Amino acid sequence: MRYSLVVVSGASLGTILRLDAAVPAVTIGRQSMRDLRLNDDRVSRLHARLVYRANHWFLEDCGSLNGVFVNSQSVQKTMLEPGDLIRIGNNLLLFTNEDHDPGDAGASAEKPRPTALMKLKNSAQRELAEHSLSGSLTRVTRDSAVLCRMANLLQQHPNTESLLHVALDSLVQGVTPDSASVWLVGADGRLRCVGRFGDADDEHLLASLAVEKNKALVVEQPEPSSGASDTSSPMGSGIGVPIPGASSCRGAIECHRTLDRGLFQRAHLDFAVVVGYQLGAALENLEHRERLEQANVQLRRQLASQTKLVGSSPAMKMIQESIARIGPTPSTVLILGESGTGKELVARAIHEISRYSAGPYVPVNCAAFSESLLESELFGHEIGAFTGADRRHIGQLERAHRGTIFLDEIGEMSSSCQAKVLRVLEGHPFQRLGGQESIQVDLRVIAATHRDLTELVRQGRFREDLYYRLRVIDLLIPPLREREEDAIELASSFLEHFQRHVGRGPRRLSTEAIEAIRQHPWAGNVRELKNAIERAVVLGQSEEVAPHDMGIAPVTREGSPSPELMTLREAESRHIQYVLGRVAGNKAEACRVLGIGRGTLYKKIQQYGITETN
């Protein structure tokens, strides 16, 4: 007998490997040297092999990571029979016998030889037995066009109803039943019909059996004679095929045909099995995509709440108005401002209302990379471009195609890298390091820096042509100390955020804390304020945030009388505690401010019982 392996699902759909007993070992895997190569990440380099012994082909798992399945059962070694369905990774293979071709089922003159006959009798007494037909599977190869078309259409339809329509249409073309129906398992565990063809009734015996046994069935249905004793003449046949899911059977396909149309052949069963397998995979992909879309919406909402520009000061309103005008344009933007003022939030806000908002937003901190690494990070590199480059790296400029790239701290970029970035801004293609392929990208560039670029240009440390190319539109973000009202709004927003995430801590700002926030210089701007509020939520023990909870000094009004008289010892203790709070617990800095040694400071902390807040 001549046998073959036919790939009926997966990247190698339609591939046929003809087996030869003279070659007793056939390998299957991802490597190109394998007899049957399956280009699939879930397939091991050497996944399995077929061995011919004692007039039979045996399938063996070669220690693969994801296993080998025959007729949905995990196997280590098994003897194959014609019609066995093999799953390796995401690929479905059929083991076929090519010696006999019965042709079309409707014209078949020879009754297929059953290994086990399944008969259905009327009334409550029904004798059920699994029916496995021998014969050729070459019809599957002739139906490859239908299966390929179905696979393509299943990927194009975005909802369950259209997926079912495609599957039923393909089933009718390949199996030619009188009636067909698709049943899915509901939340209550019961089968519900979700698609019909022909005069399919509400009974689903074969579908129930296929789900219960999780295997495909072909049955012959006898017609009872007038004497109710002779059931030898069949009136037709039926097919029940499970629809697999990730963890359990999702449902089943049921098909019926009358005797005058001919009995179902093995080829019809195998075709229905492939339809069920592909429909199950498509339904899984659809549900997975819907879950990802829901998660994406939730993440976008969460990100929007975290990156919302907070503030109602005149300066902040002017920034928001500028963003509204700048965003819809494709112009390059240069954002200036001190460290921690929120330049990246402004950049993201511009991206979200631009025509590139559907594309990626890719931030790159130019100060975090050395000269050579920054070029690799931006432009990518090929294998062997430099020592340690053992794989291709796609650069951030390429990843930001049809989106926005945010070049933070661009003043730290080297001169050679500046020249390459300038060519990209001028619309020229670029190459990965060590590569020859020209890469053209369509993106928006937003740059930011806390450095004085005009001074860097005067010193020759920043290219003048790049400076003017970046400064198509410049936007200056004022420091927080010039926006007192914004500082209060930001502090309240941060307090609510951290209190919700930590689950405890102060619920509001005290009057003293509000006044201290107004008067504090905030050298680190919004970043420093955010860290101070987080500290207050973690360390605060009352319902209100006090200045010392944030690690900043309370406001002392000049000319106001001292609230109480105190000893020199108590004054020294309070002053040491005040200095420690101002320097955020940095004892080396506290020693420098107090003008004492570290040993003396530790001694006084212990002597006065000062509680360390850091």
Secondary structure, DSSP 8 states (H G I E B T S, - for coil): --EEEEEEESTTTT-EEEE-TTS-EEEEESSTTSSEE---TTS-TT-EEEEEETTEEEEEE-S-SS-EEETTEEESEEE--TT-EEEETTEEEEEEE-S-----GGG--S---BSS--B--SSS--------B-S--HHHHHTHHHHHHHHHHHHH--SHHHHHHHHHHHHHHHH--SEEEEEEE-TTS-EEEEEEEES--S--HHHHHHHHHTS-EEEEEE---TTS----SEEEEEEEEEE--SSS--EEEEEEEEGGG----HHHHHHHHHHHHHHHHHHHHHHHHHHHHHHHHHHHHHHHHHS-----SHHHHHHHHHHHHHTTS---EEEEE-TTS-HHHHHHHHHHTSTTTTS-EEEEEGGGS-HHHHHHHHHEE-TTSSTT--S-EE-HHHHTTTSEEEEETGGG--HHHHHHHHHHHTT--B--BT----B----EEEEEESS-HHHHHHTTSS-HHHHHHHTTEEEEE--GGG-HHHHHHHHHHHHHHHHHHHS-S--EE-HHHHHHHHH---TTHHHHHHHHHHHHHHH--SSEE-HHHHT------TT---SS---HHHHHHHHHHHHHHHTTT-HHHHHHHHT--HHHHHHHHHHHT-----
